[in-house]
Amino acid sequence: MRDCIGGAADADGPEHGCPRRCPPGQEPAGAGSVGWIPGAWSLRRPVRGVGGREHGAQQSATVANPASGASSDLLPHFQLEPEDVYIVKNKAVSLACRATPATQIYFKCNGEWVHQGDHVTQHSTDRGTGLPVMEVRIEVTRQQVEKIFGLEEYWCQCVAWSSSGTTKSQKAFVRIAYLRKNFEQEPTAREVSIEQGIVLPCRPPEGIPPAEVEWLRNEELVDPELDANVYVTPEHSLVLRQARLADTANYTCVAKNIVARRRSASAAIIVYVDGAWSEWSKWSECGAECTHWRSRECSEPAPRNGGRDCHGPELDTRNCTSELCTHAAPGAEDVALYVGLVAVAVCLVLLLLVGVLVYCRKKGGLDADVADSSILTAGFQPVSIKPSKADNPSLLTIQPDLSTTTMTYQGSLCPRQDGPAKLQLPNGHLLSPLGAGRHTLHHSSPAAEGADFVARLSTQSYFRSLPRGTNNMAYGTFNFLGGRLMIPNTGISLLIPPDAIPRGKIYEVYLTLHKQEEVRLPLAGCQTLLSPIVSCGPPGVLLTRPAILAMGHCVEASAENWSIRLKKQSCEGTWEDVLQLGAEPCTELYYCQLEAQACYVFTEQLGRFALVGESLSMAASKRLKLVLFAPAACPSLEYNIRVYCLSDTQDVLKEVIQLEKQLGGQLIGAPRVLHFKDSYHNLRLSIHDMPSSLWKSKLLASYQEIPFYHIWSGLQPFLHCTFTLERLSTSTCELACKIWVWQVEGDGQSFTVNFNIAKDTRFSDWLVPDEVGTPALVGPSAFKIPFLIRQKIISSLDPPGTRGADWRTLAQKLNLDSHLSFFASKASPTAMILNLWEARHFPNGNLSQLAAAVAEVGKQDGALFSEAEC
């Protein structure tokens, strides 16, 4: 085989030794007629550019001996050089080069010539110079690159020949493109005060080529060119120079290259404003009581996004003098009058106490005169409360059992099988019939008007953090008889058991449901809000027995997939874990019974509570309620279907229904439940099967998508997507279609929509009414179990019984035996069981089932009741 034209033209220079051979299968064309001069060498070594490239401006050339008279202008000059390329997935890439004047061009990759058959060659003539132009292309596959993976980078280079010598192009590197899934660092949620600087870090996933980073604020692109308060650092961190209220949003870091587009977990940034007082108003005129006042408001600025409220009084009063009032020093006669009145009052109180004690002694046997088990469902029904017409209604009163004392249960958790029988009553009734005596319950209107109640609470500092208005609030005045507060249509209630309020005390108690924007509840990592945020108060009041707060939740609970905690907000505003469900409680102040769709929180300290979960595996799931709404009237051609993806709790559904009523919407399908998993996959929604001759969709993409974190956090309660449709004629009133909602690689639901947009009301029954029940019930009306029967059950089952005939068996009959340790820690375990039954089954509880359970306990111990109780 003959040597190539130019001798060492295909080598990197004379230092490489002997001239190399021609490309495989190729002899130099016209080698005998191009004036080839043996021993010609490169005039200079190629100068390499950045990254190891040999730039076209410094191309390597080999020329003939100057004695030949050949001009250096006839050396090949590259018009097109190969450039770096990336292989995406398995798609081959193309490399091209073009040179003039050139008689031959070949590629060399990683030092090896590419076979002649792999070149695609095209010849032409330069119109300006008339010189021949030659262009070649090759393809490089992923398999070729992977063969040398790890040894060195894959590169290719063109070598062009002319009659005067050769020229080499720059090296082009071929790399396999990729973008990993996981971010090296993601932004985290923060709460900052206004005008504070914020830095949200983001380190994108590793990738080739390196990923470009952009930021989204509530799914809209953040453009530093349009907002001087924002800039992105070279390390991809987003910087907000001074936080503004408008900066409260969810921020997402997006990394993308030619392979893929990745999204970080969204970081919720909350910018809050602490409240500040306005100027004091002018002093009022001096009144008849010789006082005047002035006021101010926490409005400059008002607290926003959970900022701290103003400290100090809103109202300031002082003594004053005017023509309307006179100050006279009390004389001796006045002093004597006051002393006489006090003495009379003391005497009356003493006489009243003596009368009460005498009456109690006469009625000492009242507890034993209780009906048998059938009275639970027939003889006694809850007392119907009718408002009193008196201006100052008295509280509910009932003759107390003064012999009852507080004690700590000391019996064994295991039922005793031995011990002497108390009294003989073979096969007797569980509960004896009532005696012939009269038993009267006095009752009256529970509380003052709402405006008066709110006015009284407004003077307290804790009231400033409560939502204004009474739509999501219940309140009432309670004494030792207890009662119940309920927020209609939300599943939220507060049960105050009898004797939870100390005798002689009267409490004004409230129950409120908070919106997410009203309360700052920070979540970290995989944490998610599982319940509404509920306040009951006032905080700091003394309770001698636990109240029970009931509220819904949306978790599919299992110990393997979830770590669930009860959080309570402290007086300083921070949220603390007070109880971890499933673990041994660290305090007896709190306990929680978690059921399929609701939780019941026992608490001896009122305050603000929420249920928060942290997923332990990707199998952890939350329930989403999918609800479809559309306009009840459609005067135009355009028609919108709104698909809500809500946490499956009654309070959120109530809010959406109220919102849709304001928008004039109607329900167009039965709500569905979807189990949304912690798989980091988004929720997708699509619409199908519309009659194309009647309707068309304005959606440009094949589906819409709600980001995973927006749903998983639980902090955005009213997430929805809108499908905008257009009917082709105003006479079209029937709409038929299918709507799919699914989580990528997860659960899904489909809706078959078929209704008349003008008059279809088939699903109106799914909408709950505006008001259900009474927000406040005081005394016996708040309980299903009559008071006297309740007392009889407690006194019978609290002491440890033979053959297990005590409160432990009752707990087992009611499927509450997993809470024996908690019940046993209280003074009356039976009272705790009955309180929980009241909280779970009001107002539709089946007293017959409870009566049967109590009767079963009695049958286990025929000596449970005395002969006198027959």
C-alpha positions, 0 to 999 in steps of 0.5 A, a space after each residue: 500500500 502506498 503512503 497517503 498524500 502529504 506523507 504525515 498529513 494524517 498524523 499529529 506531527 513528525 514526532 509521531 514517527 512514521 507516516 500513517 497509512 491511508 484510510 482503510 479501503 481508500 487509496 489517495 485519488 490522483 496520487 500520481 498527478 498532484 505534484 506530491 513531494 515525499 518528506 513534506 511535514 507539518 509547518 507547525 503543530 496545531 494550537 489547541 483551544 479551550 477544552 482540547 479543541 484545535 480551532 479552525 483559525 489555527 488549523 493544522 496544515 501540511 504543505 509541499 516543499 516551498 521549492 515546488 512553488 505551491 501556494 499556501 492558499 491552496 491548503 484545505 480550509 474548513 467552511 464547516 467543522 464538527 461541533 459537540 453533540 449529545 446523544 439523547 436516549 438511543 437516537 444517533 447523532 450526525 457529525 458534518 464537515 465541509 472544506 475547500 479546496 478539498 479532494 478528500 475528507 475523512 473522519 477520525 474518531 478517538 484516533 481510529 479512521 472511520 470506514 469509508 462506507 460510513 461516510 456520506 459525501 457530497 461534492 460541489 463548487 464554490 461559486 465565488 472562487 470556483 474551487 472544489 468543495 467537499 462535504 462529508 457526514 457520519 453518524 455516531 450511535 450510543 453503542 459506539 460511545 458506550 464502548 469507550 465509556 470510562 476510558 476517555 471521552 468520545 471525540 471525532 475530527 475531520 482531515 481534509 486533503 488538497 493538492 497542497 497538503 492536509 488540514 485537520 478540523 477541531 475535535 467534536 466531543 460526543 456525549 450521552 445526555 442525561 438528567 438525574 431525578 433527585 435534586 442535590 438541594 431543594 428549597 425549603 419552606 420559610 416564614 419571614 417578616 416583611 422586608 426581610 431578605 430571603 434566599 431559596 437554595 437550589 442545586 439541580 440534579 447532575 446532568 449532561 449537559 448541565 441543567 438550566 435552572 428557572 424558578 416558578 412562583 405559584 406555577 408562574 415563571 419568575 423573571 428577574 428582568 421584570 422584578 428588581 427585587 428578585 435575582 438568581 445567583 450563579 449557584 441557582 439560588 433565588 434571592 428576594 432582597 426584601 420580602 413583600 406580602 405579594 411574595 407569599 407563594 409556593 416556590 418551585 425550582 425547575 431544572 431542565 436540559 435536552 433530556 428532561 425537565 425536573 421539578 423540586 418540591 415546592 417551598 411555601 414562603 409566608 411573609 407576615 406583617 406584625 400588627 401596629 397600633 393606630 393613633 389614639 382617638 380623642 377622649 369621649 365626653 365625660 359621662 354620667 359615671 364620671 368616666 371617659 374613654 378613648 380607643 385605638 385599632 391594630 390597623 397600621 398595619 393590621 397583622 397579616 398572614 399570621 403576624 403577631 397582634 398588637 400588645 396592649 389595650 384597645 380601650 383606655 378609660 379614665 375618671 373625669 369631672 363634668 356637669 353631668 357627674 359629681 364626686 361626693 365623699 361617702 358619709 357615715 350614713 352611707 358606710 352604715 348602709 353598706 355594712 348593713 347590706 353586706 350583713 344581710 347578703 351573708 345571712 341569705 347565703 348561709 341560709 341558702 347553703 343550709 337549705 341545700 344541705 338539708 334537701 340533699 340529705 333528704 334526697 340521698 337515695 336518689 342515685 339508686 332509683 334508676 330505671 332498668 336498661 329499657 329506659 335508655 331507649 324508651 322511658 327517658 329521652 333527652 330533655 328538649 330545651 326551650 329558650 326562656 323569655 327572661 332577660 337574664 336566663 339562669 343556667 341549667 341546674 340539677 340536684 347534684 350527688 354530693 356524695 360523689 368524690 374525685 378518686 383515682 382508679 386503682 383496680 387491675 387492668 385485667 378483670 378479677 375472677 374471684 372475690 366475694 359477691 356484693 349482694 344476691 340478685 340472681 338473673 336480676 335486671 341490670 338497672 332497677 326501675 325508678 322510684 315514685 319520687 319526682 325528679 325535676 330538671 330545671 333548664 333555660 336558654 344557654 347563652 346571650 346573643 352572639 353579638 354580646 358574646 363576641 363583644 365580651 370576648 373582644 376584650 381578651 387578648 386571645 380573641 384577636 387571633 380568632 376569625 371574625 364572624 360566626 359562620 365558622 364559630 360556636 359559643 355558649 355559657 356552661 356550668 358543671 352540667 356540661 354541654 356541647 358546641 358544634 359548627 354545623 356541617 363540618 363534623 367539628 364539635 366540642 363535648 364538655 362532660 358533666 363535672 368537667 367545669 368545677 361546681 360554682 364556676 361558669 365558663 363562656 366557651 367558644 369553638 372555631 374553625 380556622 382557614 389556612 391563611 389565618 394560622 401559620 402552621 409550618 410543615 417540614 419534610 414529608 409532613 402533611 396537614 390531615 385535619 382542619 385547624 380548630 380552636 377551643 377556648 378560652 385557653 387556660 381555663 380549669 377543667 377537672 375532666 377531659 373535654 372531647 374535641 371531634 374533627 374529621 381527617 383525611 388519612 388512610 392510617 396505618 402504623 407501617 405507613 404513617 407517623 401521626 402527631 397531634 399538634 397544639 399551638 402554645 401561647 407564644 405562637 409556636 406549634 408543639 407535638 403534644 401526642 404521637 398516636 400509637 406511642 405511649 403518651 408522655 402526658 395524661 393531659 391529651 389522648 386521641 381516638 383515631 377512627 376511619 374518618 374522624 378523630 376524638 381528642 381528649 384534652 384537659 387544656 383548651 387551645 388550638 389543635 391540628 392533626 399532622 402526619 409524616 409518611 414513612 413509605 410511598 404507600 402512605 395515602 390521603 383521601 381526596 374528595 373529587 367534586 364537579 361543579 358547573 354553572 347553573 345557567 349558561 347564557 353564552 357559548 362558553 361553559 366551564 366545568 370545575 373539578 375540585 380536588 379536596 381533602 376529604 373532610 366535611 369542613 372543606 366540602 362545606 367551604 367549597 359548596 358555599 363558594 360555588 353558591 356565590 358563583 352560581 354553580 351546581 353539582 353535576 356528579 356524585 362526589 368520588 374519593 381518590 387515594 393519593 399516595 406519597 409517590 411524588 407523582 402529580 395529579 392529572 385530569 383530562 376530558 374525553 368522549 364529547 360529541 364533536 358535532 356539539 361541543 369542543 374543548 379549549 384545552 390545548 394539552 391532552 391533560 391538566 396537572 396539579 403538582 404533587 406538593 400542592 396536594 400533599 401539603 394540605 395547606 391549599 384547601 380549594 385546589 381545582 382545575 377548570 375545563 373550558 368548553 364551547 358549544 357550537 350552538 346556543 340550542 345545545 343543552 345536553 352535555 355528555 363526556 367523561 372526566 378522568 382524574 388520576 395520579 401518575 402510577 397511582 389511583 384514579 377515578 372517572 366521572 361519566 357526565 350526562 346532564 342538561 346544563 339548563 335544568 338538571 338538579 339530580 345531584 342537589 341532594 348531595 349538597 348539605 343544607 346551610 344549617 343543621 342542628 343547634 350550635 350550642 346545647 347546654 346540660 341534659 339536652 347535649 347528651 343522649 344518655 339521661 343524667 340519672 342513668 349515666 350516674 347509675 352506670 358509672 357507680 356500678 361499673 367503676 369498681 373492679 367487679 367479679 368475673 370481669 363485670 366492670 368498665 373493662 368489659 364495657 370497653 370491650 363490648 364497645 370496641 374500645 379495649 385498646 384504650 384501657 390504660 388511658 381509661 384507667 388513669 382517670 378518676 372514673 374510667 366508665 365516665 370516659 367511656 360514656 363520654 367517648 360514646 356521646 362524642 361519637 354517636 351524637 345526635 344519631 346514636 343508637 341507645 339500644 346498642 348501648 343498653 344491650 352492651 351494658 346489659 351484657 356486662 350485668 349478666 356476667 355478674 348476677 350480684 352486681 345490684 342489691 335486693 333493694 334495687 329490684 
